[in-house]
Amino acid sequence: MIKTGRLSDEKRVTERWVGIPAMDAIPAHLAAKIQIELNATVVSVTKNNGRWQLIDQHHKVYEPYDAVIVAVPPPRATDFLRLSPKLLNRIAKVEMETCLAVMAAFEKPLDLPFDAAFIHLSAVRWAARNNSKPRRSGPECWVFHANAEWSQATYNGKDD
């Protein structure tokens, strides 16, 4: 059963970061002075003399690093972190929630008095007019994020 949602009429400003001209501009800016290895799958991460070492699928070694950022869900990281029990133990404690999302395109702009909204008491928790972001053109597009409870139930096929 889907509950009827309500939009809050309070005028709160929530800071949001938007990449320009697209969302990939944020990581591209952060990585501008970093050497990037493409087509390398890390299969092992270990700490060696206080520094990190990574090994790829072709046994190529990348080192030394002061820090490692694991940017995949914990279940996907367990294989390549098996030789680093302390790090594996830390990510095992991370709890993730499912969030189903959809982008919908419309033939003409929707006549709504907002470009983004948190929605309460609904399966949909967040809605945002994608083409209201700076330097976005094209058709009227909205992104909708469902709440975690509904997303998990639907993802597992339990939603009626």
Rosetta constraint file for C-alpha pairs under 8 A:
AtomPair CA 1 CA 159 HARMONIC 7.55 0.50
AtomPair CA 1 CA 160 HARMONIC 6.20 0.50
AtomPair CA 2 CA 122 HARMONIC 6.91 0.50
AtomPair CA 2 CA 123 HARMONIC 6.39 0.50
AtomPair CA 3 CA 121 HARMONIC 6.35 0.50
AtomPair CA 3 CA 122 HARMONIC 5.25 0.50
AtomPair CA 3 CA 123 HARMONIC 6.89 0.50
AtomPair CA 4 CA 121 HARMONIC 6.51 0.50
AtomPair CA 4 CA 122 HARMONIC 5.63 0.50
AtomPair CA 5 CA 119 HARMONIC 6.29 0.50
AtomPair CA 5 CA 120 HARMONIC 5.53 0.50
AtomPair CA 5 CA 121 HARMONIC 4.70 0.50
AtomPair CA 5 CA 122 HARMONIC 4.17 0.50
AtomPair CA 5 CA 123 HARMONIC 7.65 0.50
AtomPair CA 5 CA 124 HARMONIC 7.79 0.50
AtomPair CA 6 CA 119 HARMONIC 5.92 0.50
AtomPair CA 6 CA 120 HARMONIC 5.40 0.50
AtomPair CA 6 CA 121 HARMONIC 6.46 0.50
AtomPair CA 6 CA 122 HARMONIC 7.34 0.50
AtomPair CA 7 CA 117 HARMONIC 7.17 0.50
AtomPair CA 7 CA 118 HARMONIC 6.95 0.50
AtomPair CA 7 CA 119 HARMONIC 5.16 0.50
AtomPair CA 7 CA 120 HARMONIC 6.36 0.50
AtomPair CA 8 CA 118 HARMONIC 7.54 0.50
AtomPair CA 8 CA 119 HARMONIC 7.16 0.50
AtomPair CA 8 CA 120 HARMONIC 7.52 0.50
AtomPair CA 18 CA 22 HARMONIC 7.69 0.50
AtomPair CA 18 CA 23 HARMONIC 6.30 0.50
AtomPair CA 18 CA 26 HARMONIC 7.89 0.50
AtomPair CA 18 CA 133 HARMONIC 7.09 0.50
AtomPair CA 18 CA 134 HARMONIC 7.91 0.50
AtomPair CA 19 CA 23 HARMONIC 4.14 0.50
AtomPair CA 19 CA 24 HARMONIC 6.49 0.50
AtomPair CA 19 CA 25 HARMONIC 5.06 0.50
AtomPair CA 19 CA 26 HARMONIC 5.35 0.50
AtomPair CA 20 CA 25 HARMONIC 5.95 0.50
AtomPair CA 20 CA 26 HARMONIC 7.93 0.50
AtomPair CA 20 CA 134 HARMONIC 6.77 0.50
AtomPair CA 20 CA 135 HARMONIC 6.81 0.50
AtomPair CA 21 CA 25 HARMONIC 6.79 0.50
AtomPair CA 21 CA 134 HARMONIC 7.36 0.50
AtomPair CA 21 CA 135 HARMONIC 5.83 0.50
AtomPair CA 21 CA 136 HARMONIC 7.15 0.50
AtomPair CA 22 CA 136 HARMONIC 7.92 0.50
AtomPair CA 24 CA 28 HARMONIC 6.15 0.50
AtomPair CA 25 CA 29 HARMONIC 5.95 0.50
AtomPair CA 26 CA 30 HARMONIC 6.37 0.50
AtomPair CA 27 CA 31 HARMONIC 6.01 0.50
AtomPair CA 28 CA 32 HARMONIC 5.88 0.50
AtomPair CA 31 CA 35 HARMONIC 7.85 0.50
AtomPair CA 31 CA 36 HARMONIC 7.96 0.50
AtomPair CA 40 CA 56 HARMONIC 5.88 0.50
AtomPair CA 40 CA 57 HARMONIC 6.92 0.50
AtomPair CA 41 CA 56 HARMONIC 5.18 0.50
AtomPair CA 41 CA 57 HARMONIC 5.60 0.50
AtomPair CA 42 CA 54 HARMONIC 6.46 0.50
AtomPair CA 42 CA 55 HARMONIC 5.67 0.50
AtomPair CA 42 CA 56 HARMONIC 4.24 0.50
AtomPair CA 42 CA 57 HARMONIC 6.32 0.50
AtomPair CA 42 CA 80 HARMONIC 6.67 0.50
AtomPair CA 43 CA 54 HARMONIC 7.62 0.50
AtomPair CA 43 CA 55 HARMONIC 5.91 0.50
AtomPair CA 43 CA 56 HARMONIC 5.29 0.50
AtomPair CA 43 CA 57 HARMONIC 5.86 0.50
AtomPair CA 43 CA 79 HARMONIC 7.05 0.50
AtomPair CA 43 CA 80 HARMONIC 4.50 0.50
AtomPair CA 43 CA 81 HARMONIC 7.94 0.50
AtomPair CA 44 CA 54 HARMONIC 5.67 0.50
AtomPair CA 44 CA 55 HARMONIC 5.17 0.50
AtomPair CA 44 CA 56 HARMONIC 6.97 0.50
AtomPair CA 44 CA 79 HARMONIC 7.68 0.50
AtomPair CA 44 CA 80 HARMONIC 4.30 0.50
AtomPair CA 44 CA 81 HARMONIC 5.99 0.50
AtomPair CA 44 CA 82 HARMONIC 7.46 0.50
AtomPair CA 44 CA 83 HARMONIC 6.86 0.50
AtomPair CA 45 CA 52 HARMONIC 6.97 0.50
AtomPair CA 45 CA 53 HARMONIC 5.79 0.50
AtomPair CA 45 CA 54 HARMONIC 4.69 0.50
AtomPair CA 45 CA 55 HARMONIC 6.69 0.50
AtomPair CA 45 CA 80 HARMONIC 6.03 0.50
AtomPair CA 45 CA 81 HARMONIC 5.51 0.50
AtomPair CA 45 CA 82 HARMONIC 8.00 0.50
AtomPair CA 45 CA 83 HARMONIC 6.69 0.50
AtomPair CA 45 CA 84 HARMONIC 6.49 0.50
AtomPair CA 46 CA 52 HARMONIC 5.77 0.50
AtomPair CA 46 CA 53 HARMONIC 5.36 0.50
AtomPair CA 46 CA 54 HARMONIC 6.65 0.50
AtomPair CA 46 CA 81 HARMONIC 7.44 0.50
AtomPair CA 46 CA 83 HARMONIC 5.96 0.50
AtomPair CA 46 CA 84 HARMONIC 5.28 0.50
AtomPair CA 47 CA 51 HARMONIC 5.44 0.50
AtomPair CA 47 CA 52 HARMONIC 4.48 0.50
AtomPair CA 47 CA 53 HARMONIC 6.08 0.50
AtomPair CA 47 CA 84 HARMONIC 7.03 0.50
AtomPair CA 48 CA 52 HARMONIC 5.97 0.50
AtomPair CA 48 CA 53 HARMONIC 6.65 0.50
AtomPair CA 50 CA 66 HARMONIC 7.87 0.50
AtomPair CA 51 CA 63 HARMONIC 7.76 0.50
AtomPair CA 51 CA 64 HARMONIC 5.57 0.50
AtomPair CA 51 CA 65 HARMONIC 5.43 0.50
AtomPair CA 51 CA 66 HARMONIC 5.41 0.50
AtomPair CA 51 CA 67 HARMONIC 7.61 0.50
AtomPair CA 52 CA 63 HARMONIC 6.44 0.50
AtomPair CA 52 CA 64 HARMONIC 5.57 0.50
AtomPair CA 52 CA 65 HARMONIC 4.80 0.50
AtomPair CA 52 CA 66 HARMONIC 6.23 0.50
AtomPair CA 52 CA 67 HARMONIC 6.67 0.50
AtomPair CA 52 CA 68 HARMONIC 7.04 0.50
AtomPair CA 53 CA 61 HARMONIC 6.95 0.50
AtomPair CA 53 CA 62 HARMONIC 5.80 0.50
AtomPair CA 53 CA 63 HARMONIC 4.74 0.50
AtomPair CA 53 CA 64 HARMONIC 5.72 0.50
AtomPair CA 53 CA 65 HARMONIC 6.62 0.50
AtomPair CA 54 CA 61 HARMONIC 5.81 0.50
AtomPair CA 54 CA 62 HARMONIC 5.04 0.50
AtomPair CA 54 CA 63 HARMONIC 6.49 0.50
AtomPair CA 55 CA 59 HARMONIC 5.61 0.50
AtomPair CA 55 CA 60 HARMONIC 5.52 0.50
AtomPair CA 55 CA 61 HARMONIC 4.58 0.50
AtomPair CA 55 CA 62 HARMONIC 6.15 0.50
AtomPair CA 56 CA 60 HARMONIC 5.41 0.50
AtomPair CA 56 CA 61 HARMONIC 6.74 0.50
AtomPair CA 70 CA 77 HARMONIC 7.49 0.50
AtomPair CA 72 CA 76 HARMONIC 6.29 0.50
AtomPair CA 72 CA 77 HARMONIC 6.40 0.50
AtomPair CA 73 CA 77 HARMONIC 6.59 0.50
AtomPair CA 73 CA 96 HARMONIC 7.86 0.50
AtomPair CA 74 CA 78 HARMONIC 6.51 0.50
AtomPair CA 74 CA 91 HARMONIC 5.80 0.50
AtomPair CA 74 CA 92 HARMONIC 6.41 0.50
AtomPair CA 74 CA 94 HARMONIC 7.09 0.50
AtomPair CA 77 CA 81 HARMONIC 6.11 0.50
AtomPair CA 78 CA 82 HARMONIC 5.94 0.50
AtomPair CA 78 CA 88 HARMONIC 6.55 0.50
AtomPair CA 81 CA 85 HARMONIC 7.14 0.50
AtomPair CA 81 CA 87 HARMONIC 7.05 0.50
AtomPair CA 81 CA 88 HARMONIC 5.70 0.50
AtomPair CA 82 CA 88 HARMONIC 6.68 0.50
AtomPair CA 84 CA 88 HARMONIC 6.08 0.50
AtomPair CA 85 CA 89 HARMONIC 5.91 0.50
AtomPair CA 86 CA 90 HARMONIC 6.37 0.50
AtomPair CA 87 CA 91 HARMONIC 6.38 0.50
AtomPair CA 88 CA 92 HARMONIC 6.09 0.50
AtomPair CA 89 CA 93 HARMONIC 6.86 0.50
AtomPair CA 90 CA 94 HARMONIC 7.33 0.50
AtomPair CA 97 CA 148 HARMONIC 5.81 0.50
AtomPair CA 97 CA 152 HARMONIC 7.44 0.50
AtomPair CA 98 CA 148 HARMONIC 5.44 0.50
AtomPair CA 98 CA 149 HARMONIC 7.92 0.50
AtomPair CA 98 CA 151 HARMONIC 5.68 0.50
AtomPair CA 98 CA 152 HARMONIC 5.39 0.50
AtomPair CA 98 CA 155 HARMONIC 7.88 0.50
AtomPair CA 99 CA 145 HARMONIC 6.52 0.50
AtomPair CA 99 CA 146 HARMONIC 5.91 0.50
AtomPair CA 99 CA 147 HARMONIC 6.37 0.50
AtomPair CA 99 CA 148 HARMONIC 5.42 0.50
AtomPair CA 99 CA 151 HARMONIC 5.37 0.50
AtomPair CA 99 CA 152 HARMONIC 7.38 0.50
AtomPair CA 100 CA 145 HARMONIC 5.98 0.50
AtomPair CA 100 CA 146 HARMONIC 5.47 0.50
AtomPair CA 100 CA 147 HARMONIC 7.79 0.50
AtomPair CA 100 CA 148 HARMONIC 7.96 0.50
AtomPair CA 100 CA 151 HARMONIC 5.31 0.50
AtomPair CA 100 CA 155 HARMONIC 7.91 0.50
AtomPair CA 101 CA 143 HARMONIC 7.02 0.50
AtomPair CA 101 CA 144 HARMONIC 5.49 0.50
AtomPair CA 101 CA 145 HARMONIC 4.45 0.50
AtomPair CA 101 CA 146 HARMONIC 6.17 0.50
AtomPair CA 102 CA 143 HARMONIC 5.73 0.50
AtomPair CA 102 CA 144 HARMONIC 5.39 0.50
AtomPair CA 102 CA 145 HARMONIC 6.82 0.50
AtomPair CA 103 CA 141 HARMONIC 6.58 0.50
AtomPair CA 103 CA 142 HARMONIC 5.51 0.50
AtomPair CA 103 CA 143 HARMONIC 4.37 0.50
AtomPair CA 103 CA 144 HARMONIC 6.37 0.50
AtomPair CA 104 CA 141 HARMONIC 5.49 0.50
AtomPair CA 104 CA 142 HARMONIC 5.33 0.50
AtomPair CA 104 CA 143 HARMONIC 6.52 0.50
AtomPair CA 105 CA 139 HARMONIC 6.46 0.50
AtomPair CA 105 CA 140 HARMONIC 5.63 0.50
AtomPair CA 105 CA 141 HARMONIC 4.33 0.50
AtomPair CA 105 CA 142 HARMONIC 6.56 0.50
AtomPair CA 106 CA 110 HARMONIC 7.78 0.50
AtomPair CA 106 CA 139 HARMONIC 6.61 0.50
AtomPair CA 106 CA 140 HARMONIC 5.24 0.50
AtomPair CA 106 CA 141 HARMONIC 6.26 0.50
AtomPair CA 107 CA 139 HARMONIC 6.71 0.50
AtomPair CA 107 CA 140 HARMONIC 6.82 0.50
AtomPair CA 108 CA 139 HARMONIC 7.21 0.50
AtomPair CA 108 CA 140 HARMONIC 6.20 0.50
AtomPair CA 109 CA 139 HARMONIC 7.85 0.50
AtomPair CA 109 CA 140 HARMONIC 5.29 0.50
AtomPair CA 110 CA 140 HARMONIC 7.52 0.50
AtomPair CA 115 CA 128 HARMONIC 5.69 0.50
AtomPair CA 115 CA 129 HARMONIC 5.00 0.50
AtomPair CA 115 CA 132 HARMONIC 6.55 0.50
AtomPair CA 116 CA 126 HARMONIC 7.44 0.50
AtomPair CA 116 CA 127 HARMONIC 5.47 0.50
AtomPair CA 116 CA 128 HARMONIC 4.06 0.50
AtomPair CA 116 CA 129 HARMONIC 6.09 0.50
AtomPair CA 117 CA 126 HARMONIC 5.80 0.50
AtomPair CA 117 CA 127 HARMONIC 5.40 0.50
AtomPair CA 117 CA 128 HARMONIC 6.49 0.50
AtomPair CA 118 CA 125 HARMONIC 5.69 0.50
AtomPair CA 118 CA 126 HARMONIC 4.65 0.50
AtomPair CA 118 CA 127 HARMONIC 6.67 0.50
AtomPair CA 119 CA 124 HARMONIC 6.49 0.50
AtomPair CA 119 CA 125 HARMONIC 4.78 0.50
AtomPair CA 119 CA 126 HARMONIC 5.77 0.50
AtomPair CA 119 CA 127 HARMONIC 7.57 0.50
AtomPair CA 120 CA 125 HARMONIC 6.41 0.50
AtomPair CA 122 CA 147 HARMONIC 7.79 0.50
AtomPair CA 123 CA 146 HARMONIC 5.40 0.50
AtomPair CA 123 CA 147 HARMONIC 5.59 0.50
AtomPair CA 123 CA 150 HARMONIC 5.77 0.50
AtomPair CA 123 CA 151 HARMONIC 7.97 0.50
AtomPair CA 124 CA 144 HARMONIC 6.60 0.50
AtomPair CA 124 CA 145 HARMONIC 5.81 0.50
AtomPair CA 124 CA 146 HARMONIC 4.14 0.50
AtomPair CA 124 CA 147 HARMONIC 5.85 0.50
AtomPair CA 125 CA 144 HARMONIC 7.59 0.50
AtomPair CA 125 CA 145 HARMONIC 5.81 0.50
AtomPair CA 125 CA 146 HARMONIC 5.20 0.50
AtomPair CA 125 CA 147 HARMONIC 5.11 0.50
AtomPair CA 126 CA 143 HARMONIC 7.98 0.50
AtomPair CA 126 CA 144 HARMONIC 5.68 0.50
AtomPair CA 126 CA 145 HARMONIC 5.11 0.50
AtomPair CA 126 CA 146 HARMONIC 6.92 0.50
AtomPair CA 127 CA 142 HARMONIC 6.72 0.50
AtomPair CA 127 CA 143 HARMONIC 5.62 0.50
AtomPair CA 127 CA 144 HARMONIC 4.53 0.50
AtomPair CA 127 CA 145 HARMONIC 6.53 0.50
AtomPair CA 128 CA 142 HARMONIC 5.43 0.50
AtomPair CA 128 CA 143 HARMONIC 5.27 0.50
AtomPair CA 128 CA 144 HARMONIC 6.68 0.50
AtomPair CA 129 CA 133 HARMONIC 7.75 0.50
AtomPair CA 129 CA 140 HARMONIC 7.36 0.50
AtomPair CA 129 CA 141 HARMONIC 5.91 0.50
AtomPair CA 129 CA 142 HARMONIC 4.43 0.50
AtomPair CA 129 CA 143 HARMONIC 6.53 0.50
AtomPair CA 130 CA 136 HARMONIC 7.61 0.50
AtomPair CA 130 CA 140 HARMONIC 7.58 0.50
AtomPair CA 130 CA 141 HARMONIC 5.41 0.50
AtomPair CA 130 CA 142 HARMONIC 5.33 0.50
AtomPair CA 130 CA 143 HARMONIC 6.42 0.50
AtomPair CA 131 CA 136 HARMONIC 5.06 0.50
AtomPair CA 131 CA 137 HARMONIC 5.96 0.50
AtomPair CA 131 CA 138 HARMONIC 7.12 0.50
AtomPair CA 131 CA 139 HARMONIC 7.40 0.50
AtomPair CA 131 CA 140 HARMONIC 6.19 0.50
AtomPair CA 131 CA 141 HARMONIC 6.04 0.50
AtomPair CA 131 CA 142 HARMONIC 7.73 0.50
AtomPair CA 132 CA 136 HARMONIC 6.80 0.50
AtomPair CA 146 CA 150 HARMONIC 6.70 0.50
AtomPair CA 146 CA 151 HARMONIC 5.95 0.50
AtomPair CA 147 CA 151 HARMONIC 6.01 0.50
AtomPair CA 148 CA 152 HARMONIC 5.98 0.50
AtomPair CA 149 CA 153 HARMONIC 6.29 0.50
AtomPair CA 150 CA 154 HARMONIC 5.97 0.50
AtomPair CA 150 CA 159 HARMONIC 7.42 0.50
AtomPair CA 151 CA 155 HARMONIC 5.84 0.50
AtomPair CA 152 CA 156 HARMONIC 6.10 0.50
AtomPair CA 153 CA 157 HARMONIC 6.16 0.50
AtomPair CA 153 CA 158 HARMONIC 4.93 0.50
AtomPair CA 153 CA 159 HARMONIC 5.38 0.50
AtomPair CA 154 CA 158 HARMONIC 5.64 0.50
AtomPair CA 154 CA 159 HARMONIC 4.87 0.50
